[in-house]
């Protein structure tokens, strides 16, 4: 049903029309010029009279101007501001401007507008920058970012330890199925690629070592080289790097996707801690499987070295194992494996943290997955360097 137009009605007690378009007319009087304002001077209507107001501001109206506001209907801040600016502009040109026909409410509105216009405003100074200042500012920003990331990572570790304590004391139920499922995905399914990679790395180290040592007639020492390097450094380091790229990125993508679909918020709404539900099982699973994968990497790396040494240098497996027993001990094996849990915690915390920072777009997910892998690999290598310095300091 179509609406029919209704007759204009008065909404004010003094009979001023409600809903009339704003207008401005000038009239020559005995004492000067009178400007008659009429209609509703509102934010949504004053656009129709802005050109008229501007033309009036530029015109020469003489020394005496009177604003007749008795016919103004509704008035808001935008309309009062436009009228007040016109009055000030005419006053600056030397005219004596006065206003008539204002009610108490309109007078209070104009007083507020005048007070706002008279309030001094601090001038924004252009920021002085220099290449050197920007360089050190970037360094400072990065330092603060590292500190912020560290605090967030410690928060995740603390929340995980708190959850583990509640589970140990029986205040919260264990969910072994979630941990076992993550161990299967991160550990068991990663065995083939870890074994193949370590076999090839061990073979390459043995071949290159034998090629160089042959010039000195010390080809047999390739066994010492491979044994110490593989067990102390290469095995656990490359395994951690592979897990950071394989499982770390998967953790970030999974948690990030849940953030995009607001599933993490839903967990909080139903009273579950996202750290305990999402991060804790993955962190425990990584801490368990990474040392086992590093041990598998050590064994397959030595198998690759045995194969190449036998085929390339004529060192039989029996001779290789006999020489290996004299070159390493149990401490050499554990010197590498003891790094694995720490690397696992670093990878899990970084991956989870980046996943929880994902926004609502696919671009954000991709950026945080990339950041997760890069940060994890860097921190794993840094942690390995710290262990190397520590071992050298204690003479181990």
C-alpha positions as a Markdown table, in Angstrom:
| # | Residue | x | y | z |
|---|---|---|---|---|
| 1 | Unk | 0.0 | 0.0 | 0.0 |
| 2 | Unk | 1.5 | 3.4 | -1.0 |
| 3 | Unk | 1.9 | 6.1 | 1.6 |
| 4 | Unk | 0.0 | 9.3 | 0.8 |
| 5 | Unk | 1.7 | 12.6 | 1.6 |
| 6 | Unk | 0.5 | 14.2 | 4.8 |
| 7 | Unk | -0.1 | 17.9 | 5.3 |
| 8 | Unk | 2.7 | 19.9 | 6.9 |
| 9 | Unk | 2.2 | 20.1 | 10.6 |
| 10 | Unk | 3.7 | 22.2 | 13.3 |
| 11 | Unk | 5.9 | 20.4 | 15.8 |
| 12 | Unk | 6.8 | 23.4 | 18.0 |
| 13 | Unk | 4.6 | 25.4 | 20.3 |
| 14 | Unk | 5.5 | 28.7 | 18.5 |
| 15 | Unk | 4.2 | 27.4 | 15.2 |
| 16 | Unk | 7.6 | 26.9 | 13.4 |
| 17 | Unk | 7.3 | 24.4 | 10.6 |
| 18 | Unk | 8.7 | 20.9 | 11.1 |
| 19 | Unk | 10.4 | 19.3 | 8.1 |
| 20 | Unk | 10.9 | 22.4 | 6.0 |
| 21 | Unk | 14.0 | 22.8 | 3.8 |
| 22 | Unk | 16.6 | 25.3 | 5.1 |
| 23 | Unk | 16.7 | 28.7 | 3.4 |
| 24 | Unk | 18.6 | 31.9 | 3.8 |
| 25 | Unk | 17.3 | 35.3 | 2.4 |
| 26 | Unk | 18.7 | 38.8 | 2.7 |
| 27 | Unk | 16.6 | 41.9 | 3.2 |
| 28 | Unk | 17.7 | 45.5 | 3.3 |
| 29 | Unk | 16.5 | 47.2 | 6.4 |
| 30 | Unk | 16.8 | 50.8 | 7.9 |
| 31 | Unk | 19.7 | 49.8 | 10.1 |
| 32 | Unk | 21.5 | 47.5 | 7.8 |
| 33 | Unk | 21.0 | 44.0 | 6.3 |
| 34 | Unk | 18.8 | 41.4 | 7.8 |
| 35 | Unk | 19.5 | 37.7 | 7.1 |
| 36 | Unk | 16.4 | 35.6 | 7.5 |
| 37 | Unk | 17.1 | 31.9 | 8.3 |
| 38 | Unk | 14.2 | 29.5 | 8.0 |
| 39 | Unk | 13.6 | 25.7 | 7.9 |
| 40 | Unk | 15.5 | 22.8 | 9.5 |
| 41 | Unk | 19.2 | 23.4 | 9.7 |
| 42 | Unk | 20.3 | 19.8 | 10.2 |
| 43 | Unk | 23.4 | 17.8 | 9.2 |
| 44 | Unk | 21.4 | 16.0 | 6.5 |
| 45 | Unk | 19.7 | 19.2 | 5.1 |
| 46 | Unk | 22.3 | 22.0 | 5.2 |
| 47 | Unk | 24.0 | 20.7 | 2.0 |
| 48 | Unk | 21.3 | 22.5 | 0.1 |
| 49 | Unk | 22.2 | 25.9 | 1.4 |
| 50 | Unk | 26.0 | 25.6 | 1.8 |
| 51 | Unk | 26.5 | 27.5 | -1.6 |
| 52 | Unk | 24.1 | 30.2 | -0.5 |
| 53 | Unk | 26.0 | 30.6 | 2.8 |
| 54 | Unk | 29.3 | 30.8 | 1.0 |
| 55 | Unk | 28.0 | 33.5 | -1.4 |
| 56 | Unk | 26.7 | 35.4 | 1.5 |
| 57 | Unk | 30.1 | 35.2 | 3.3 |
| 58 | Unk | 31.8 | 36.7 | 0.2 |
| 59 | Unk | 29.2 | 39.5 | -0.3 |
| 60 | Unk | 29.6 | 43.0 | 1.0 |
| 61 | Unk | 26.7 | 43.4 | 3.4 |
| 62 | Unk | 27.7 | 46.6 | 5.1 |
| 63 | Unk | 28.6 | 47.5 | 8.6 |
| 64 | Unk | 25.4 | 46.2 | 10.3 |
| 65 | Unk | 24.0 | 42.6 | 9.9 |
| 66 | Unk | 21.2 | 41.0 | 11.8 |
| 67 | Unk | 20.6 | 37.2 | 11.9 |
| 68 | Unk | 16.9 | 36.6 | 12.2 |
| 69 | Unk | 16.6 | 33.0 | 13.5 |
| 70 | Unk | 13.0 | 33.1 | 14.5 |
| 71 | Unk | 11.8 | 31.0 | 11.6 |
| 72 | Unk | 14.4 | 28.2 | 12.1 |
| 73 | Unk | 12.7 | 24.9 | 12.8 |
| 74 | Unk | 15.0 | 22.1 | 14.0 |
| 75 | Unk | 18.7 | 22.9 | 14.6 |
| 76 | Unk | 21.6 | 20.6 | 15.3 |
| 77 | Unk | 25.3 | 21.0 | 15.9 |
| 78 | Unk | 26.1 | 21.0 | 12.2 |
| 79 | Unk | 23.6 | 23.7 | 11.4 |
| 80 | Unk | 24.7 | 25.9 | 14.3 |
| 81 | Unk | 28.3 | 25.5 | 13.3 |
| 82 | Unk | 27.5 | 26.6 | 9.7 |
| 83 | Unk | 25.7 | 29.7 | 11.0 |
| 84 | Unk | 28.3 | 30.5 | 13.6 |
| 85 | Unk | 31.1 | 30.4 | 11.0 |
| 86 | Unk | 29.1 | 32.7 | 8.7 |
| 87 | Unk | 28.7 | 35.1 | 11.6 |
| 88 | Unk | 32.4 | 35.0 | 12.4 |
| 89 | Unk | 33.4 | 35.5 | 8.8 |
| 90 | Unk | 31.2 | 38.6 | 8.5 |
| 91 | Unk | 32.6 | 39.9 | 11.8 |
| 92 | Unk | 36.2 | 39.6 | 10.6 |
| 93 | Unk | 35.2 | 41.8 | 7.6 |
| 94 | Unk | 34.2 | 44.6 | 10.0 |
| 95 | Unk | 30.5 | 44.0 | 10.2 |
| 96 | Unk | 28.5 | 44.4 | 13.5 |
| 97 | Unk | 26.6 | 41.1 | 13.6 |
| 98 | Unk | 23.9 | 40.3 | 16.1 |
| 99 | Unk | 21.4 | 37.4 | 16.4 |
| 100 | Unk | 17.7 | 37.6 | 17.1 |
| 101 | Unk | 14.9 | 35.0 | 17.6 |
| 102 | Unk | 16.9 | 32.4 | 19.5 |
| 103 | Unk | 15.2 | 30.3 | 22.1 |
| 104 | Unk | 16.9 | 29.0 | 25.3 |
| 105 | Unk | 17.9 | 25.6 | 23.8 |
| 106 | Unk | 19.3 | 27.2 | 20.6 |
| 107 | Unk | 21.3 | 29.7 | 22.7 |
| 108 | Unk | 22.8 | 26.9 | 24.7 |
| 109 | Unk | 23.7 | 25.1 | 21.4 |
| 110 | Unk | 25.4 | 28.2 | 20.0 |
| 111 | Unk | 27.3 | 28.7 | 23.2 |
| 112 | Unk | 28.6 | 25.1 | 23.0 |
| 113 | Unk | 29.7 | 25.6 | 19.4 |
| 114 | Unk | 31.4 | 28.9 | 20.2 |
| 115 | Unk | 33.2 | 27.3 | 23.1 |
| 116 | Unk | 34.4 | 24.5 | 20.9 |
| 117 | Unk | 35.6 | 26.9 | 18.2 |
| 118 | Unk | 37.4 | 29.1 | 20.7 |
| 119 | Unk | 39.3 | 26.1 | 22.3 |
| 120 | Unk | 42.9 | 26.4 | 21.2 |
| 121 | Unk | 44.2 | 23.4 | 19.3 |
| 122 | Unk | 47.8 | 22.2 | 19.4 |
| 123 | Unk | 49.4 | 22.3 | 16.0 |
| 124 | Unk | 50.8 | 18.9 | 14.9 |
| 125 | Unk | 54.4 | 19.2 | 14.2 |
| 126 | Unk | 55.9 | 17.3 | 11.3 |
| 127 | Unk | 57.9 | 14.4 | 12.6 |
| 128 | Unk | 61.6 | 14.9 | 12.0 |
| 129 | Unk | 63.1 | 11.7 | 10.8 |
| 130 | Unk | 66.5 | 10.6 | 9.5 |
| 131 | Unk | 67.9 | 7.4 | 8.1 |
| 132 | Unk | 70.0 | 6.8 | 11.2 |
| 133 | Unk | 67.1 | 7.5 | 13.5 |
| 134 | Unk | 64.8 | 5.2 | 11.5 |
| 135 | Unk | 67.5 | 2.5 | 11.6 |
| 136 | Unk | 67.7 | 2.5 | 15.4 |
| 137 | Unk | 63.9 | 2.9 | 15.7 |
| 138 | Unk | 63.6 | -0.3 | 13.7 |
| 139 | Unk | 66.0 | -2.1 | 16.0 |
| 140 | Unk | 64.1 | -0.9 | 19.1 |
| 141 | Unk | 60.8 | -2.0 | 17.6 |
| 142 | Unk | 62.2 | -5.4 | 16.9 |
| 143 | Unk | 63.6 | -5.7 | 20.4 |
| 144 | Unk | 60.2 | -4.9 | 21.9 |
| 145 | Unk | 58.6 | -7.4 | 19.5 |
| 146 | Unk | 61.1 | -10.2 | 20.6 |
| 147 | Unk | 60.3 | -9.4 | 24.2 |
| 148 | Unk | 56.5 | -9.5 | 23.5 |
| 149 | Unk | 56.8 | -12.8 | 21.6 |
| 150 | Unk | 58.9 | -14.3 | 24.5 |
| 151 | Unk | 56.3 | -13.3 | 27.1 |
| 152 | Unk | 53.6 | -14.9 | 25.0 |
| 153 | Unk | 55.6 | -18.1 | 24.5 |
| 154 | Unk | 56.3 | -18.3 | 28.3 |
| 155 | Unk | 52.6 | -17.8 | 28.9 |
| 156 | Unk | 51.8 | -20.8 | 26.7 |
| 157 | Unk | 54.5 | -22.9 | 28.5 |
| 158 | Unk | 53.2 | -21.8 | 31.9 |
| 159 | Unk | 49.6 | -22.6 | 30.9 |
| 160 | Unk | 50.7 | -26.0 | 29.6 |
| 161 | Unk | 52.6 | -26.8 | 32.9 |
| 162 | Unk | 49.6 | -25.7 | 34.9 |
| 163 | Unk | 47.3 | -27.9 | 32.9 |
| 164 | Unk | 49.8 | -30.8 | 33.4 |
| 165 | Unk | 49.8 | -30.3 | 37.1 |
| 166 | Unk | 46.0 | -30.3 | 37.3 |
| 167 | Unk | 46.0 | -33.6 | 35.3 |
| 168 | Unk | 48.6 | -35.2 | 37.6 |
| 169 | Unk | 46.7 | -34.2 | 40.7 |
| 170 | Unk | 43.5 | -35.5 | 39.3 |
| 171 | Unk | 41.7 | -32.1 | 39.1 |
| 172 | Unk | 41.4 | -32.5 | 35.3 |
| 173 | Unk | 40.9 | -35.5 | 33.2 |
| 174 | Unk | 43.7 | -36.9 | 31.0 |
| 175 | Unk | 42.9 | -37.2 | 27.3 |
| 176 | Unk | 45.5 | -39.8 | 26.1 |
| 177 | Unk | 43.6 | -40.3 | 22.9 |
| 178 | Unk | 44.4 | -36.8 | 21.7 |
| 179 | Unk | 48.1 | -37.2 | 22.6 |
| 180 | Unk | 48.4 | -40.6 | 20.9 |
| 181 | Unk | 46.7 | -39.2 | 17.8 |
| 182 | Unk | 49.2 | -36.4 | 17.6 |
| 183 | Unk | 52.1 | -38.8 | 18.2 |
| 184 | Unk | 50.9 | -40.8 | 15.2 |
| 185 | Unk | 50.6 | -37.8 | 13.0 |
| 186 | Unk | 53.8 | -36.1 | 14.0 |
| 187 | Unk | 56.0 | -39.2 | 14.8 |
| 188 | Unk | 54.9 | -42.4 | 13.1 |
| 189 | Unk | 54.0 | -40.8 | 9.8 |
| 190 | Unk | 57.3 | -38.8 | 9.8 |
| 191 | Unk | 59.5 | -41.9 | 10.1 |
| 192 | Unk | 59.9 | -42.6 | 6.3 |
| 193 | Unk | 61.0 | -39.1 | 5.4 |
| 194 | Unk | 63.2 | -38.7 | 8.4 |
| 195 | Unk | 64.9 | -42.1 | 7.8 |
| 196 | Unk | 65.4 | -41.3 | 4.1 |
| 197 | Unk | 66.8 | -37.9 | 4.7 |
| 198 | Unk | 69.2 | -39.1 | 7.4 |
| 199 | Unk | 70.4 | -42.0 | 5.3 |
| 200 | Unk | 71.3 | -39.7 | 2.5 |
| 201 | Unk | 73.0 | -37.1 | 4.8 |
| 202 | Unk | 75.1 | -39.8 | 6.4 |
| 203 | Unk | 76.0 | -41.2 | 3.0 |
| 204 | Unk | 77.0 | -37.7 | 1.7 |
| 205 | Unk | 79.1 | -37.0 | 4.8 |
| 206 | Unk | 80.9 | -40.3 | 4.6 |
| 207 | Unk | 81.6 | -39.8 | 0.8 |
| 208 | Unk | 82.9 | -36.3 | 1.2 |
| 209 | Unk | 84.9 | -37.1 | 4.3 |
| 210 | Unk | 86.5 | -40.1 | 2.7 |
| 211 | Unk | 87.3 | -38.1 | -0.5 |
| 212 | Unk | 89.1 | -35.4 | 1.5 |
| 213 | Unk | 90.9 | -37.7 | 4.0 |
| 214 | Unk | 92.1 | -40.0 | 1.2 |
| 215 | Unk | 94.7 | -37.3 | 0.3 |
| 216 | Unk | 96.3 | -37.7 | 3.8 |
| 217 | Unk | 96.0 | -41.5 | 4.0 |
| 218 | Unk | 93.6 | -41.3 | 6.8 |
| 219 | Unk | 90.5 | -42.6 | 5.2 |
| 220 | Unk | 89.6 | -44.8 | 8.2 |
| 221 | Unk | 89.0 | -41.6 | 10.2 |
| 222 | Unk | 85.9 | -41.0 | 8.2 |
| 223 | Unk | 84.2 | -43.3 | 10.8 |
| 224 | Unk | 85.1 | -40.9 | 13.6 |
| 225 | Unk | 83.9 | -38.0 | 11.6 |
| 226 | Unk | 80.5 | -39.5 | 10.7 |
| 227 | Unk | 80.0 | -40.9 | 14.2 |
| 228 | Unk | 80.6 | -37.8 | 16.2 |
| 229 | Unk | 79.0 | -35.4 | 13.7 |
| 230 | Unk | 75.9 | -37.5 | 13.1 |
| 231 | Unk | 75.3 | -38.4 | 16.8 |
| 232 | Unk | 76.1 | -35.0 | 18.3 |
| 233 | Unk | 74.8 | -32.5 | 15.8 |
| 234 | Unk | 73.5 | -33.5 | 12.4 |
| 235 | Unk | 71.0 | -36.2 | 13.4 |
| 236 | Unk | 68.9 | -34.2 | 15.9 |
| 237 | Unk | 69.4 | -30.8 | 14.2 |
| 238 | Unk | 68.1 | -31.9 | 10.8 |
| 239 | Unk | 65.3 | -33.9 | 12.4 |
| 240 | Unk | 64.2 | -30.8 | 14.3 |
| 241 | Unk | 64.3 | -28.7 | 11.1 |
| 242 | Unk | 62.3 | -31.3 | 9.2 |
| 243 | Unk | 59.7 | -31.5 | 12.0 |
| 244 | Unk | 59.5 | -27.7 | 12.2 |
| 245 | Unk | 58.7 | -27.6 | 8.5 |
| 246 | Unk | 56.4 | -30.6 | 8.5 |
| 247 | Unk | 54.6 | -30.7 | 11.9 |
| 248 | Unk | 55.1 | -27.0 | 13.0 |
| 249 | Unk | 53.4 | -25.7 | 9.9 |
| 250 | Unk | 50.6 | -28.2 | 10.3 |
| 251 | Unk | 50.0 | -27.1 | 13.9 |
| 252 | Unk | 49.9 | -23.4 | 12.9 |
| 253 | Unk | 47.5 | -24.2 | 10.0 |
| 254 | Unk | 45.2 | -26.2 | 12.2 |
| 255 | Unk | 45.0 | -23.8 | 15.1 |
| 256 | Unk | 44.9 | -20.8 | 12.6 |
| 257 | Unk | 42.0 | -22.4 | 10.7 |
| 258 | Unk | 40.1 | -22.8 | 14.0 |
| 259 | Unk | 40.7 | -19.2 | 14.8 |
| 260 | Unk | 39.3 | -18.2 | 11.4 |
| 261 | Unk | 36.2 | -20.2 | 12.0 |
| 262 | Unk | 35.9 | -18.9 | 15.6 |
| 263 | Unk | 36.2 | -22.4 | 17.0 |
| 264 | Unk | 38.8 | -21.2 | 19.5 |
| 265 | Unk | 36.3 | -18.6 | 20.8 |
| 266 | Unk | 33.7 | -21.3 | 21.0 |
| 267 | Unk | 35.9 | -23.3 | 23.3 |
| 268 | Unk | 36.2 | -20.4 | 25.6 |
| 269 | Unk | 32.5 | -19.8 | 25.6 |
| 270 | Unk | 31.8 | -23.4 | 26.7 |
| 271 | Unk | 34.4 | -23.1 | 29.5 |
| 272 | Unk | 37.4 | -24.9 | 28.0 |
| 273 | Unk | 40.9 | -23.6 | 27.9 |
| 274 | Unk | 42.2 | -23.5 | 24.3 |
| 275 | Unk | 45.8 | -24.0 | 25.5 |
| 276 | Unk | 44.8 | -27.2 | 27.3 |
| 277 | Unk | 42.6 | -28.5 | 24.5 |
| 278 | Unk | 44.7 | -27.5 | 21.4 |
| 279 | Unk | 48.3 | -26.8 | 22.5 |
| 280 | Unk | 48.9 | -29.2 | 25.4 |
| 281 | Unk | 48.4 | -32.5 | 23.4 |
| 282 | Unk | 50.6 | -31.3 | 20.5 |
| 283 | Unk | 53.3 | -30.1 | 22.9 |
| 284 | Unk | 53.4 | -33.4 | 24.8 |
| 285 | Unk | 53.4 | -35.4 | 21.5 |
| 286 | Unk | 56.2 | -33.4 | 20.0 |
| 287 | Unk | 58.3 | -33.7 | 23.2 |
| 288 | Unk | 57.9 | -37.5 | 23.1 |
| 289 | Unk | 58.4 | -38.2 | 19.4 |
| 290 | Unk | 61.2 | -35.8 | 18.5 |
| 291 | Unk | 63.8 | -37.7 | 20.6 |
| 292 | Unk | 62.6 | -41.0 | 19.1 |
| 293 | Unk | 62.8 | -39.6 | 15.6 |
| 294 | Unk | 66.3 | -38.2 | 16.3 |
| 295 | Unk | 67.4 | -41.7 | 17.4 |
| 296 | Unk | 66.0 | -43.2 | 14.2 |
| 297 | Unk | 67.8 | -40.4 | 12.3 |
| 298 | Unk | 71.1 | -41.3 | 14.0 |
| 299 | Unk | 70.7 | -45.0 | 13.2 |
| 300 | Unk | 69.8 | -44.5 | 9.6 |
| 301 | Unk | 72.5 | -41.9 | 9.1 |
| 302 | Unk | 75.1 | -44.4 | 10.3 |
| 303 | Unk | 73.6 | -47.0 | 8.0 |
| 304 | Unk | 74.1 | -44.6 | 5.1 |
| 305 | Unk | 77.7 | -43.9 | 6.1 |
| 306 | Unk | 78.4 | -47.7 | 6.4 |
| 307 | Unk | 77.0 | -48.3 | 3.0 |
| 308 | Unk | 79.0 | -45.6 | 1.3 |
| 309 | Unk | 82.2 | -46.4 | 3.2 |
| 310 | Unk | 82.0 | -50.0 | 2.1 |
| 311 | Unk | 81.2 | -49.2 | -1.5 |
| 312 | Unk | 83.5 | -46.1 | -1.9 |
| 313 | Unk | 86.4 | -46.7 | 0.5 |
| 314 | Unk | 86.3 | -50.5 | 1.0 |
| 315 | Unk | 85.7 | -50.2 | 4.8 |
| 316 | Unk | 83.7 | -53.3 | 5.7 |
| 317 | Unk | 80.7 | -53.0 | 8.1 |
| 318 | Unk | 82.6 | -54.9 | 10.8 |
| 319 | Unk | 85.6 | -52.6 | 10.5 |
| 320 | Unk | 83.3 | -49.6 | 10.6 |
| 321 | Unk | 81.5 | -50.7 | 13.7 |
| 322 | Unk | 84.7 | -51.7 | 15.5 |
| 323 | Unk | 86.2 | -48.2 | 14.8 |
| 324 | Unk | 83.0 | -46.6 | 15.8 |
| 325 | Unk | 83.0 | -48.2 | 19.2 |
| 326 | Unk | 86.4 | -46.6 | 19.9 |
| 327 | Unk | 85.3 | -43.2 | 18.6 |
| 328 | Unk | 82.1 | -42.7 | 20.5 |
| 329 | Unk | 80.5 | -43.6 | 23.8 |
| 330 | Unk | 77.1 | -43.5 | 25.4 |
| 331 | Unk | 77.7 | -39.8 | 26.3 |
| 332 | Unk | 78.1 | -38.9 | 22.6 |
| 333 | Unk | 74.7 | -40.4 | 21.8 |
| 334 | Unk | 72.9 | -38.6 | 24.7 |
| 335 | Unk | 74.7 | -35.3 | 23.9 |
| 336 | Unk | 72.6 | -35.1 | 20.8 |
| 337 | Unk | 69.4 | -36.7 | 22.1 |
| 338 | Unk | 69.2 | -34.4 | 25.1 |
| 339 | Unk | 68.6 | -31.4 | 22.8 |
| 340 | Unk | 65.6 | -33.0 | 21.2 |
| 341 | Unk | 63.0 | -32.2 | 24.0 |
| 342 | Unk | 64.0 | -28.6 | 24.2 |
| 343 | Unk | 63.8 | -28.2 | 20.4 |
| 344 | Unk | 60.4 | -29.9 | 20.5 |
| 345 | Unk | 59.1 | -27.4 | 23.0 |
| 346 | Unk | 60.4 | -24.5 | 21.0 |
| 347 | Unk | 58.8 | -25.8 | 17.8 |
| 348 | Unk | 55.5 | -26.5 | 19.5 |
| 349 | Unk | 55.3 | -23.1 | 21.3 |
| 350 | Unk | 56.2 | -21.1 | 18.2 |
| 351 | Unk | 53.8 | -23.0 | 16.0 |
| 352 | Unk | 50.9 | -22.7 | 18.5 |
| 353 | Unk | 51.6 | -19.0 | 19.1 |
| 354 | Unk | 51.6 | -18.2 | 15.4 |
| 355 | Unk | 48.4 | -20.2 | 15.0 |
| 356 | Unk | 46.6 | -18.3 | 17.8 |
| 357 | Unk | 47.6 | -15.0 | 16.1 |
| 358 | Unk | 45.9 | -15.8 | 12.8 |
| 359 | Unk | 43.3 | -13.2 | 11.8 |
| 360 | Unk | 40.2 | -13.7 | 9.7 |
| 361 | Unk | 41.7 | -14.0 | 6.3 |
| 362 | Unk | 43.5 | -16.6 | 4.3 |
| 363 | Unk | 46.4 | -14.2 | 3.7 |
| 364 | Unk | 46.9 | -13.9 | 7.5 |
| 365 | Unk | 47.0 | -17.7 | 7.7 |
| 366 | Unk | 49.6 | -18.0 | 5.1 |
| 367 | Unk | 51.8 | -15.3 | 6.7 |
| 368 | Unk | 51.7 | -16.9 | 10.1 |
| 369 | Unk | 52.4 | -20.4 | 8.7 |
| 370 | Unk | 55.5 | -19.0 | 7.0 |
| 371 | Unk | 56.5 | -17.1 | 10.1 |
| 372 | Unk | 56.1 | -20.2 | 12.2 |
| 373 | Unk | 58.5 | -22.3 | 10.0 |
| 374 | Unk | 61.1 | -19.5 | 9.7 |
| 375 | Unk | 61.1 | -18.7 | 13.5 |
| 376 | Unk | 61.1 | -22.4 | 14.5 |
| 377 | Unk | 64.1 | -23.2 | 12.2 |
| 378 | Unk | 66.0 | -20.1 | 13.4 |
| 379 | Unk | 65.4 | -20.9 | 17.1 |
| 380 | Unk | 66.3 | -24.6 | 16.6 |
| 381 | Unk | 69.7 | -23.6 | 15.1 |
| 382 | Unk | 70.2 | -21.0 | 17.8 |
| 383 | Unk | 69.4 | -23.6 | 20.5 |
| 384 | Unk | 71.8 | -26.0 | 18.9 |
| 385 | Unk | 74.5 | -23.3 | 19.0 |
| 386 | Unk | 73.8 | -22.6 | 22.7 |
| 387 | Unk | 74.2 | -26.3 | 23.5 |
| 388 | Unk | 77.5 | -26.5 | 21.5 |
| 389 | Unk | 78.9 | -23.5 | 23.5 |
| 390 | Unk | 77.7 | -25.1 | 26.8 |
| 391 | Unk | 79.3 | -28.5 | 25.9 |
| 392 | Unk | 82.5 | -26.7 | 25.1 |
| 393 | Unk | 82.4 | -24.7 | 28.4 |
| 394 | Unk | 82.1 | -27.9 | 30.5 |
| 395 | Unk | 84.6 | -29.8 | 28.3 |
| 396 | Unk | 82.0 | -32.4 | 27.2 |
